[in-house]
Amino acid sequence: MNLGLMFDAMMVLPSGIGLTLALTVLSLAAGFLLSVPLAFVRAFGRPSLSAAVLVFTYVIRGTPMLVQLFLLYYGLGQIEAVRASVFWVVLRDPFWCALLAFSLNSAAHTTEILCRGLQSVPKGVVEAAVALGLKRIQIARLVTFPIAFRISLPAYGNEVVGMIKGSSLASTVTLLEITGMARQLVSSTFAPYEVFIVAGAIYLALTTLAVKATQFLERRLSSGDHSKQRRKARFRPALPRHRITTPVP
């Protein structure tokens, strides 16, 4: 093992972290925004609409993300109508193709995660909200979704970790993120062992940070509920004490 090459790799590969994080954060954000309405349709929508969402998630989750990326980057370019449309300005760029593929993949996985969370919300909570006179959109925004998000957070943390590792596929469409930089460095040094050990260590550090952030958010949300209950109990007025009297004979 050449420690000098590993040190050189430690100096070069971090330059790809920015692109890796950009692809990961943007695809997770786009996928989450798309998955929220899809999850509600999947969980509570009409059977036909729920089935349509199920087909989307089944196809995306059941096929490799690398195949989806190749279909978008290489496949769409073979269609004359696509090349003649305004979308070709975006689809011919490898960054936007990778972002689109990752976003659709994240949306499919997150839809199923949130759907399970929505279906796990106790019915009594929803019935209590209805009894209070809240509208359906208010129930979804204030009651159902916050509870479902907390239930789904551990599974969504796995999705974040998977997307960080999945972003390495962007190197197959000429993007120089961490893996792309590693492949470029290997082509000039012919030392794949040392270079990819460093690349793996960088991905391990990023996924560790993601896991710690998810665990912190879980603790924050759970402690937030307990602190709210304590504050309510602190300011709740005490019940009046009733004196126990005995009748005088």
Secondary structure, DSSP 8 states (H G I E B T S, - for coil): --HHHHHHHHHHGGGGHHHHHHHHHHHHHHHHHHHHHHHHHHHHS-HHHHHHHHHHHHHHHHS-HHHHHHIIIIIGGG-HHHHHSTTHHHHTSHHHHHHHHHHHHHHHHHHHHHHHHHHTS-HHHHHHHHHTT--HHHHIIIIIHHHHHHHHHHHHHHHHHHHHHHGGGGGGGT--SHHHHHHHHHHHH--HHHHHHHHHHHHHHHHHHHHHHHHHHHHHHHHHHHHHHHHHHHHS-------------
